[in-house]
Amino acid sequence: MEDDLFSLVNLRDMEVIDINTGTKLGFIKDLKINCDEHRIISIVLPSQTTKMSLFSKNEDVEVPWEDIKKIGVDVILIDGKKLSEKD
């Protein structure tokens, strides 16, 4: 059972990769947690856009927990089909 447990620090150090395209999406910026049900709802990744402005809103990317397909030793594989549909 211990092998299936990950600390938040370890998760944040793992690179997130889309299994459909092989695109590296970055590292986990934040987690959304349902405190009543004690479960992770989604992971939040930094915006993929390179444009940054003092007054612009940074659009982070939210990945539902259901779209995470595999958590490996040093990477997290996700199904990013829904992410590409939003563009």
N, CA and C of each residue as an Amber inpcrd file, in Angstrom:
protein
   261
   0.8210000  -1.1990000   0.0000000   0.0000000   0.0000000   0.0000000
   0.8630000   1.2600000   0.0000000   1.9820000   1.2380000   0.7080000
   2.8600000   2.4030000   0.7740000   3.3750000   2.8110000  -0.5960000
   3.5230000   1.8520000  -1.5170000   4.0300000   2.1550000  -2.8490000
   3.0530000   2.9940000  -3.6590000   1.7710000   2.9780000  -3.2960000
   0.7460000   3.7180000  -4.0140000   0.5390000   5.1300000  -3.4730000
   1.2870000   5.5220000  -2.4630000   1.1070000   6.8270000  -1.8380000
   2.1620000   7.8090000  -2.3370000   1.7200000   9.0470000  -2.5820000
   2.6200000  10.1100000  -3.0320000   2.4090000  11.3260000  -2.1500000
   3.4820000  11.9940000  -1.7920000   3.3490000  13.2420000  -1.0480000
   3.0800000  14.3740000  -2.0390000   2.5330000  15.4730000  -1.5520000
   2.2800000  16.6270000  -2.4100000   3.5710000  17.1590000  -3.0130000
   4.6340000  17.1360000  -2.2560000   5.9270000  17.6100000  -2.7590000
   6.3800000  16.7410000  -3.9330000   6.2210000  15.4280000  -3.8110000
   6.6080000  14.5300000  -4.8980000   5.7510000  14.7690000  -6.1330000
   4.4480000  14.9630000  -5.9650000   3.5720000  15.2130000  -7.1070000
   3.9630000  16.4950000  -7.8320000   4.3160000  17.5230000  -7.0840000
   4.6700000  18.8090000  -7.6990000   5.9780000  18.7320000  -8.4730000
   6.8120000  17.7610000  -8.1650000   8.0870000  17.6000000  -8.8630000
   7.9730000  16.7420000 -10.1190000   6.7910000  16.1830000 -10.3700000
   6.5920000  15.3180000 -11.5390000   6.0770000  16.1440000 -12.7160000
   6.6550000  15.9070000 -13.8840000   6.2130000  16.6110000 -15.0850000
   4.9290000  15.9660000 -15.6030000   3.9930000  16.8080000 -16.0580000
   2.7150000  16.3380000 -16.5910000   2.8280000  16.2630000 -18.1120000
   2.4600000  15.1020000 -18.6740000   2.5790000  14.8660000 -20.1080000
   1.2440000  14.3650000 -20.6530000   0.8350000  14.9050000 -21.8080000
  -0.3820000  14.4720000 -22.4990000  -0.0640000  13.1960000 -23.2650000
  -0.7900000  12.1080000 -22.9800000  -0.5030000  10.8190000 -23.6270000
  -0.8940000  10.8200000 -25.1050000  -1.7740000  11.7220000 -25.5180000
  -2.2190000  11.7550000 -26.9100000  -1.1950000  12.4040000 -27.8360000
  -0.5380000  13.4450000 -27.3580000   0.3750000  14.2040000 -28.2060000
   1.8300000  14.1190000 -27.7540000   2.0630000  13.6660000 -26.5470000
   3.4150000  13.6440000 -26.0060000   3.8890000  15.0040000 -25.5330000
   2.9800000  15.9730000 -25.5170000   3.3140000  17.3370000 -25.1170000
   3.5930000  17.4160000 -23.6250000   4.6830000  18.0780000 -23.2890000
   4.9980000  18.3500000 -21.8860000   4.2110000  19.5770000 -21.4600000
   3.3520000  19.4120000 -20.4750000   2.4660000  20.4940000 -20.0480000
   3.0020000  21.2600000 -18.8480000   4.0690000  20.7950000 -18.2580000
   4.6540000  21.5010000 -17.1230000   4.4890000  20.7230000 -15.8310000
   4.5730000  21.4530000 -14.7420000   4.5080000  20.8530000 -13.4080000
   3.2670000  21.3610000 -12.6880000   2.7750000  20.5750000 -11.7530000
   1.5760000  20.9340000 -11.0020000   1.8210000  22.2300000 -10.2350000
   0.9160000  23.1770000 -10.4210000   0.9810000  24.4560000  -9.7230000
   0.1540000  24.4080000  -8.4440000  -0.9870000  23.6930000  -8.5220000
  -1.9060000  23.6640000  -7.3880000  -2.8160000  22.4520000  -7.5230000
  -3.5490000  22.1630000  -6.4700000  -4.5430000  21.0940000  -6.4650000
  -5.8720000  21.6660000  -5.9940000  -6.9700000  21.1620000  -6.5470000
  -8.2960000  21.4800000  -6.0210000  -8.7680000  20.2420000  -5.2780000
  -9.1500000  20.4370000  -4.0270000  -9.5060000  19.3250000  -3.1540000
 -10.9130000  19.5200000  -2.6130000 -11.6970000  18.4470000  -2.6210000
 -13.0010000  18.4500000  -1.9870000 -12.7680000  18.0090000  -0.5500000
 -12.8450000  18.9500000   0.3760000 -12.5340000  18.6580000   1.7810000
 -13.6050000  17.7920000   2.4390000 -14.8430000  17.8920000   1.9690000
 -15.9130000  17.0740000   2.5510000 -15.7440000  15.6020000   2.2030000
 -15.3080000  15.3320000   0.9760000 -15.1370000  13.9510000   0.5250000
 -13.6920000  13.4680000   0.6370000 -12.7800000  14.3610000   1.0330000
 -11.3610000  14.0280000   1.2130000 -10.7420000  13.4430000  -0.0540000
 -10.9520000  14.1520000  -1.1850000 -10.3840000  13.6700000  -2.4480000
  -9.9610000  14.8350000  -3.3300000  -9.0170000  14.5600000  -4.2150000
  -8.5460000  15.5630000  -5.1670000  -9.5360000  15.6360000  -6.3180000
  -9.9630000  16.8470000  -6.6650000 -10.9000000  17.0610000  -7.7670000
 -10.1340000  17.2700000  -9.0730000  -9.0750000  18.0780000  -9.0130000
  -8.3130000  18.3800000 -10.2230000  -6.9250000  18.8830000  -9.8570000
  -6.0560000  18.8660000 -10.8810000  -4.7430000  19.4870000 -10.7330000
  -4.7410000  20.7540000 -11.5780000  -3.9660000  21.7310000 -11.1600000
  -3.8780000  23.0020000 -11.8680000  -2.4620000  23.1520000 -12.3880000
  -2.3780000  23.4350000 -13.7010000  -1.0890000  23.6310000 -14.3590000
  -0.9560000  25.0880000 -14.7610000   0.2670000  25.6050000 -14.8350000
   0.4470000  26.9890000 -15.2890000  -0.0220000  27.1450000 -16.7310000
  -0.3930000  28.3520000 -17.0790000  -0.8330000  28.6720000 -18.4360000
   0.2310000  28.2850000 -19.4470000  -0.1980000  27.8310000 -20.6280000
   0.7310000  27.4450000 -21.6870000   1.1110000  28.6340000 -22.5700000
   0.4460000  29.7720000 -22.3820000   0.7590000  30.9400000 -23.2030000
   2.0140000  31.6060000 -22.6850000   2.7760000  32.1820000 -23.5960000
   4.0220000  32.8470000 -23.2140000   3.8200000  34.3340000 -22.9820000
   2.6770000  34.8640000 -23.4010000   2.4260000  36.2890000 -23.2180000
   2.0440000  36.5680000 -21.7680000   2.7470000  37.4590000 -21.1520000
   2.4360000  37.8750000 -19.7960000   2.4010000  39.3910000 -19.7560000
   1.4100000  39.9110000 -19.0950000   1.2870000  41.3450000 -18.9490000
   0.9310000  41.6430000 -17.5040000   1.2430000  42.8300000 -17.0970000
   0.9460000  43.2330000 -15.7260000  -0.5520000  43.2120000 -15.4660000
  -1.3540000  43.5260000 -16.4920000  -2.7870000  43.6340000 -16.3060000
  -3.5630000  42.4460000 -16.8640000  -2.8910000  41.5020000 -17.5100000
  -3.6100000  40.3690000 -18.0870000  -3.8480000  39.3020000 -17.0290000
  -4.9130000  38.5640000 -17.2170000  -5.2550000  37.4770000 -16.3150000
  -4.5330000  36.2180000 -16.7790000  -3.8370000  35.5840000 -15.8830000
  -3.1290000  34.3520000 -16.2170000  -4.1410000  33.2110000 -16.2170000
  -4.3230000  32.5660000 -17.3570000  -5.2840000  31.4810000 -17.4910000
  -4.6030000  30.1470000 -17.1930000  -4.7640000  29.6670000 -15.9780000
  -4.2060000  28.3740000 -15.6290000  -5.0330000  27.2740000 -16.2890000
  -4.4320000  26.1000000 -16.4090000  -5.0870000  24.9540000 -17.0200000
  -5.4910000  23.9900000 -15.9090000  -6.7810000  23.6620000 -15.8640000
  -7.2860000  22.7400000 -14.8510000  -7.5510000  21.3800000 -15.4950000
  -6.9820000  20.3380000 -14.9150000  -7.1310000  18.9790000 -15.4250000
  -7.9140000  18.1620000 -14.3970000  -9.1050000  17.6800000 -14.7680000
  -9.8820000  16.8520000 -13.8260000  -9.1090000  15.5920000 -13.4350000
  -9.2740000  15.1830000 -12.2050000  -8.5670000  14.0090000 -11.6930000
  -8.8690000  12.7710000 -12.5320000 -10.0660000  12.6870000 -13.0920000
 -10.4560000  11.5390000 -13.9160000  -9.6100000  11.4330000 -15.1870000
  -9.0190000  12.5510000 -15.6310000  -8.1990000  12.5460000 -16.8470000
  -6.7590000  12.1180000 -16.5930000  -6.4020000  11.8950000 -15.3380000
  -5.0630000  11.3950000 -15.0200000  -5.0800000   9.8900000 -15.2300000
  -4.2240000   9.4210000 -16.1340000  -4.2180000   8.0060000 -16.4960000
  -3.1820000   7.1950000 -15.7400000  -2.0430000   7.8170000 -15.4200000
  -0.9830000   7.0720000 -14.7380000  -0.0630000   8.0400000 -14.0110000
   0.2760000   7.7020000 -12.7820000   1.2890000   8.4450000 -12.0330000
   2.4860000   7.5240000 -11.9170000   3.5710000   7.9150000 -12.5840000
   4.7720000   7.0960000 -12.5970000   5.7650000   7.5410000 -11.5540000
   7.0090000   7.1560000 -11.7630000   8.0720000   7.5010000 -10.8380000
   8.3930000   8.9900000 -10.9060000   8.4350000   9.5440000 -12.1350000
   8.7990000  10.9570000 -12.2750000   7.9030000  11.7360000 -13.2360000
   6.8380000  11.1170000 -13.7580000   5.9020000  11.8200000 -14.6450000
   4.4660000  11.4580000 -14.3010000   3.5620000  12.3490000 -14.7040000
   2.1270000  12.1160000 -14.5930000   1.5770000  12.1570000 -16.0090000
   0.9330000  11.0720000 -16.4260000   0.3710000  10.9900000 -17.7650000
  -1.1210000  11.3060000 -17.7050000  -1.5520000  12.2430000 -18.5690000
  -2.9580000  12.6250000 -18.5910000  -3.5300000  12.4520000 -19.9970000
  -4.8500000  12.3270000 -20.0640000  -5.5620000  12.3430000 -21.3350000
  -5.9720000  13.7890000 -21.5680000  -5.2680000  14.4690000 -22.4720000
  -5.4830000  15.8960000 -22.6870000  -6.4470000  16.2360000 -23.8050000
  -7.2860000  15.2870000 -24.2430000  -8.2330000  15.5660000 -25.3310000
  -9.1290000  16.7550000 -25.0120000  -9.6250000  16.8250000 -23.7910000
 -10.5270000  17.9090000 -23.3930000  -9.8030000  19.2560000 -23.3770000
  -8.5080000  19.2370000 -23.0990000  -7.7420000  20.4820000 -23.0680000
  -7.6250000  21.0710000 -24.4600000  -7.4050000  20.2400000 -25.4610000
  -7.2690000  20.7350000 -26.8340000  -8.6160000  21.1740000 -27.4040000
  -9.7180000  20.6350000 -26.9060000 -11.0440000  21.0270000 -27.3660000
 -11.4050000  22.4290000 -26.9050000 -10.8100000  22.8930000 -25.8040000
 -11.1240000  24.2260000 -25.2820000 -10.5070000  25.3420000 -26.1160000
  -9.4430000  25.0350000 -26.8800000  -8.7390000  26.0540000 -27.6620000
  -9.5270000  26.5360000 -28.8330000
